[in-house]
Structure formats: structure tokens, C-alpha cells
Amino acid sequence: MLVQDEGGRIVLLVLDGLGGLPHLDTGLTELESAATPNLDRLARAAALGMQLPVAHGVAPGSGPGHLSLFGYDPVKYNIGRGVLSALGVGFAVKPGDVAIRLNFASIDGDGRITDRRAGRPSDEENRRLVKKLQDNVRAPGGVQVFFESEKEHRAVLVLRGRQLSAELADTDPQEEGVRPLPAKALKPEATETAELLQQILDSAFEVLRDEKVANAILARGIDAYHPFPTFFERYMLRARAIAKYPMYRGVARLDGMDSARVPDSDEETVAILAEDFDDYEFHFVHFKAMDSRGEDGDFEAKRKAIEAVDALIPKVEALKPDVLVVTGDHSTPSRLRAHSWHPVPLMIVSPWTRPQPDATFGERSCMRGELGIVPGREIMTLALAHAGRLAKYGA
Amino acid sequence: MLVQDEGGRIVLLVLDGLGGLPHLDTGLTELESAATPNLDRLARAAALGMQLPVAHGVAPGSGPGHLSLFGYDPVKYNIGRGVLSALGVGFAVKPGDVAIRLNFASIDGDGRITDRRAGRPSDEENRRLVKKLQDNVRAPGGVQVFFESEKEHRAVLVLRGRQLSAELADTDPQEEGVRPLPAKALKPEATETAELLQQILDSAFEVLRDEKVANAILARGIDAYHPFPTFFERYMLRARAIAKYPMYRGVARLDGMDSARVPDSDEETVAILAEDFDDYEFHFVHFKAMDSRGEDGDFEAKRKAIEAVDALIPKVEALKPDVLVVTGDHSTPSRLRAHSWHPVPLMIVSPWTRPQPDATFGERSCMRGELGIVPGREIMTLALAHAGRLAKYGA
């Protein structure tokens, strides 16, 4: 292993969903249209490129997008849907936990599903139902059961116990007019866990029996959390995550990063970065608004969200990180209203670059940069090299 | 395998440590600052790109850097430290040899190390000590023992015999005030070799007992040489290496290349290239000065070293190679005074290119070239293709 336990401090700024597509009127992307004097100034001296989070043509979810940025091959280190949902609601997943996505549903007197989403209950109603389940469902011996609210009809169930297997089929039949499927093992080693899950579901149906609408639950996306090698083990970096949303803190925690105080705004995010800055060699800082506005399809709002982050850049510079990496976890073009497969602008600010003096921070300017198209999972190696934290390979 | 036993002749010019970083005053790298009319003229018609010897962020040593240029994946074909040292002093390593790096050291009457470097003896003193060991150390039955001088306190020990194992721990404790460690097998199959090594070390301590300063040796970086598939087996090319320094001839010999007469200067290097030019289909030609001056941190001297190679280019062109490849084995920016992770300018001169008429041979011009960023180990396939030596893949 080439990693050394000395060298510079690294800050990774993730502008979620940063990459975009040109506006049909102007031919410029959200980032290219935005007034970003600070990012552009840094770009003139930085190493620029485009980063490919997973592979050409693949639009990544937030989990793989961030794992890739943290240097974990997102195909090898796969976080399943259930674990992602548990992370998304801020549940502290532990190794061996089996996480399951739940839908509240409606069934008729014959047990047949009449609404797979139980009329989309309010979040408040969702929380009432989840509390009722948590208080009343009987956990089988040796297993802890955690119900967690998500949104509308969605909730999460986590099973904790010894030797659980997640090789279980969904009980959600994905159609109405039929009964929920029984819990079923996909492999022999999951037989016992299937029986446990069925007992829990039976108890839950009993608890919900008197509900007028949400009188059933359907399980899907069942998987187990297997721990990853930690960030410190891989890179000898004490690392922390500063992110408003639990999902991103969760992915960072999976890699062994500390969670800092939770910010309420982008301004507070940068204020927290300044706190105890010297206690960590790696800071992951997450800004969400670009992605949300891109998914709204609101080009102008996404452009403004980028400008708002640009305005905070001097406060980050004032902390004098040795290496500053600015990129996104994926593209979210407003015209697509969704995560996309397009590579994401990448900038590495350090003294050891081959910059283009006329560069700006934008998709087409970054594409002309010294890094070309970089696999996202190689950004960490580059950041470590720029921080003087990698030994020479071979003599 | 697509390789064909016919086609053009290839010359690979390696300008060691070629890639650089911009001077802080001018914004231009060593290569971009150098007056290289011949390389620039070739660049206008050549295929240009940047080559990545190992991976993003990884600064390669000379061994992996050259293996990559020769088309051997430097992670798969790993040359250990001991074998590299043996190659570095020009020792003809054979398959199965176990090579060991030695330090001359000082021990007190109690056998404890007082100086791990024996006061850094002169090279002449080093040669005297090595000769004394070679003449007097008793080799155990069935094993040949070779001691070779390196520099100052460093030497190399090679064991040759049947069924030796290199799975041995260092005897160098890496600290003073303690005794050298006994030879120890790291795996059961090395038990016998550990005993042999201990006998040799015991004999060496006996031989050095009357020395005032260098009265002990410490062993480290122990490894075995396992032969690689040869250059001819892989590419059907008769190949030779023209290099002033033994290290580079050694890496080429590991791949089965012939060594030409050893040049004294860059001028003689090119003169030797002209000798028996038609007897080989592949010529590896090594120029060292760029790397040395980069490691000195001397921007101007590195620039001039590049200009000196440029002046020799017409003599190489006069030999009319069908394909001329010009690149480095890694970057050695003067500002970093060390090998670095930055990609290296690459030019392939052949009639089968898509050139940019305004191109020059420099980092940023090459980055705009038709090859983009190429893994170093794929340069050989490109060179073979340009030489008409690769058959079509599939029907």
C-alpha cells in the first residue's frame, strides 16, 4: 500500500447533481450560465477534468455516486436499496443488519391488495402508523426489530440479530387484486430468517387490522449491510462528513467517517467546516440544492443554487486546505429532471497542476483540462497524490 | 494473439522523467520552455497523447515505469526491491535467483547495532568490503553466493541454487541499540533458505569481525526473480536496449531484450542505434539526463537536457524507422524534485495519424492530441498497430 500517514489536508466539496446539459436557447449548461467568479478563478490554476462516477451511460444513484467519490468501486461495494433507505432516514445501520423497505398498503376482507400505497398517507399519519408498529409488533426471540418512518406510504424495517440472511424475496407482488406474497427464502441459508420475517409480518398485520386504510405492509428491497474497509484503513485519513441530509452522512458513516454537527443551511455547512478544521485530514462537504432544482426541471433555480455555493468558496479558501476538490456525485440536467449518465465537472486545486490560463469551471472547459475523463473512484488517489500522501510505486 | 511476424521497425525513445510542471514565472513546463524544433516538427504530423504509466495519482519508480512502456502491466509484473537493486548494479539476474539488499553496519562488542550505515563508507571502501566478503564467505553446499557493490553503505547479495524461497523477513531491525534479527522464514517453504541465509550471514560476520567500522551486514528487501514472458514471445519482435545505466538495461533484459554496446553519452547512444539497425525490429533507447536534472530541482538544466535530445532527433530520423515513439517513463517535475504521478507526453510518429497542424511536443499540446490519456501499457499495442504488426481482431 502506497498511502503515507503524513501530508496535506484535503477538502472535498460535493455539489450534488452538479453536471447539466445546455439550455436550448443559450447553448450553455446551468454551470456554464452561472456567475461563478470564485470557482472560475480557482479553475484557472487547477487541474480540470470530467469524472465518470460509475461507467459511460450509467446514471448513478446517490449511494454509488458518493462511494465512487470516496474511492470505493461502486460496482464492488454495492449498497442495497434497503440499507440505502435505512441510511436515508438516518438509522445507524450496523454490520449484519437486514434492512427492508416497506409500503403501507390496503387489503380487502379477502386479504387482496386494493391499494399498494394505502392512499398515500401524510407523513404525520405515516409516523403514527410506524409508532404503532414499533410499540406493538412482537419481535421473535433473539431478534431486534426497528420500524422507521420515511415519507407518505414508505417506511423501513431493520432486523438485528445473529446470523440473519437477506436472501429473501419481496412480499410485495407489485400488483393489486392479489394477496401479499409470503416471506420466502431465495437460498437455503435464509430459511430461518424467512420464518422470522413472516412472524413479524403476521404480527404487523394483526396490529394494523383495525386501521381503515393502511391495514397491511408490503416488504421489498431486502438486503444486509456488510461493512466496508474504512476510510482510515484505506487512506490513513481522519475524515468527517458535513451534510444536511441523513442519506449523505449515512454513506460517509458506512466508510467510517465521523459526522460533524448537522447544518441547517449551506452557510452553516461552511461555518461547521471551520470548526475543529485541524482535527481532520479529510473533510467531505455536501451541498444539495443543485440536484433538487435539477430534478424539479428548474434551470434558473439550479443556476442560482450553483451561484450560492460559489459565494461561499472564499470562506473555504480561507481555511487553506492543501488540496481542494470540487465536483458532483453525478449530473442532474434540468432538461432531464433526473440523475443522468453524463460525466461531472471536476477540479483539483493544488500547486501541482498543469492549468490552462483561459479555463473556467464548466463542463466544456473541464473537458479540455489535464485530467481528461477520470473514473470517479480514482479521484481519491489523485487527491492523496496532490496532498503528498502517496509513496512512489516501485523503485 | 493478434501479433504478426512481419511489419515495420519500431524505435522507442525514452526521455526519462520527461513530464514536468509549469515554471511559476512563465507558466510553461520544462518541455514547453525548451527549444525543440525537431520534436515539434514531428509532433505536427504525429499521434499525440498523454500516457499514464500506472494509474491516476501513482508516481512510478523506474522499474514499473519502463515495464509499462514495454507493455507489461506494472501491477501484475512486479519487480521486487532486491531484484531491482541487483539490476541496478548490472548483475545478470536469472530465474529463481533470490536477491537481497545489504547495508554495511557497525555493531558493538555486545552485538548491538551502533550505526545502521557503518558511517557511510566511500564507494572504494565499499568495493574493498564486498571483495573481502566475496573471497572469504563460505557458501553452503548447493548454493552460489554473489556479493555486489552498490554505493556508500549499500550492497547486494544474490543467492543462486535449487528451490530457494524468498519468503524471508528482513534481518535489519530498522533501529540501533538492538542486535540484527536472525534470518526467519515467513512461510514454511522458506525454512531451508532461512537456514542457508543464516549460515551465510554468520560467515560474513566472521569475515568482517576484524573491521573497525563496517563489522556487520543487515539484509532487507529479499525477493526472487520470476521470469516474465519475453518481448519476443509477446510481440514477435527481436528487441535490443541501448542505455548507459545498468538499471534500464536490466529491466530490458528481464523482458528478454538484447543489450547493445553500452554508450558513454547521448551522442554515442544514437551512434550505437545506427549500428546493426536492421538486425532488430524494436529498439529501446534510453536518455537519462531529464530525470536527474528534475530530481536536482534544476528547471533550466532539465530544459537543456531536453534540447540536447532534440538535437539528436535528425540522426534517429535518418535511420527511417517505420514507427518512432517518443515519451518518458514518468514525470519528474523540477518543482517537485521527484518522480510524480502526472501523465507523460507521448508521440507516435507514423503515416497513420490524425494530427493537429498547430501541435507542438509539450504537455498541454499532447493533451489535445488524438490519443487522449493512454494507459502506458497500451503504447506497445499502438506501436505494433502503426507498424502493421497486428492482425484484425475477429472476422
Interface residues (C-beta under 8 A of the other chain):
Chain A: L2 P351 W352 T353 R354 P355 Q356 P357 R368 E370 L371 G372 I373 V374 P375 E378 M380 T381 L382 A383 L384 A385 H386 L390 K392 Y393 G394 A395
Chain B: L21 P22 G27 T29 M50 V54 A55 H56 G57 V58 A59 P60 G61 S62 G63 P64 G65 P74 N78 I79 R81 L84 S85 P333 R335 L336 A338 H339 S340 W341 H342 P343 E363 R364 M367 R368 G372 I373
